[in-house]
Amino acid sequence: MPHFVIDCSQNIIKTKSPKKIIQKVYDTAESTDLFDKGDIKVRINPFEYYNIGNTEDDFIHIFANIMEGRTISQKKNLSRKIITELKLMFPNVPIISINIRDFEKATYCNKSMV
């Protein structure tokens, strides 16, 4: 159920393979025990064109969408673990960030639910 969408500068995937980056986020999210095995989804979007504070500094930002019901503490732990791992993987990237958004159970739907 959880979706982790990684937006990054194109240089990021020249430094490390997209598969390694995706796997790092996947493994870190799974290590928190907040999600059922096999439910985590991770995608990456490298950008060639962007403007970060009027610079072209490299960046990584993750949009995490998870089902409601986790505590603030659990979500904070998830954020910190992922950023810690990416910071180790990319020590020279100046911008590494994440935000977590909750899906509402009442309004979420996928094809297996119809």
Long-range contacts (C-beta under 8 A, 24 or more apart in sequence): 1-35, 1-36, 1-39, 1-41, 1-66, 1-67, 1-103, 2-29, 2-34, 2-35, 2-39, 2-40, 2-41, 2-64, 2-65, 2-66, 2-67, 3-41, 3-42, 3-43, 3-63, 3-64, 3-65, 3-66, 4-29, 4-40, 4-41, 4-42, 4-43, 4-62, 4-63, 4-64, 4-65, 4-82, 5-42, 5-43, 5-44, 5-45, 5-62, 5-63, 5-64, 5-65, 6-42, 6-43, 6-44, 6-45, 6-60, 6-61, 6-62, 7-45, 7-47, 7-59, 7-60, 7-61, 7-62, 7-63, 8-44, 8-45, 8-46, 8-47, 8-58, 8-59, 8-60, 8-61, 9-46, 9-47, 9-50, 9-56, 9-57, 9-58, 9-59, 9-60, 10-46, 10-47, 10-48, 11-58, 12-46, 12-58, 12-59, 12-60, 12-90, 12-93, 13-44, 13-46, 15-90, 16-89, 16-90, 18-44, 18-46, 20-89, 21-86, 21-89, 24-85, 24-86, 24-89, 25-62, 25-82, 25-85, 25-86, 28-81, 28-82, 28-85, 29-64, 29-78, 29-82, 31-81, 32-74, 32-77, 32-78, 32-81, 34-66, 34-70, 34-74, 34-78, 35-66, 52-95, 57-94, 57-95, 58-90, 58-92, 58-93, 58-94, 58-95, 59-93, 59-94, 59-95, 59-96, 59-97, 60-86, 60-90, 60-93, 60-95, 60-96, 60-97, 61-95, 61-96, 61-97, 61-98, 61-99, 62-97, 62-98, 62-99, 63-98, 63-99, 63-101, 64-98, 64-99, 64-100, 64-101, 65-100, 65-101, 65-102, 65-103, 66-100, 66-101, 66-102, 66-103, 67-102, 67-103, 67-105, 67-108, 68-102, 68-103, 68-104, 68-105, 69-102, 69-105, 70-102, 75-100
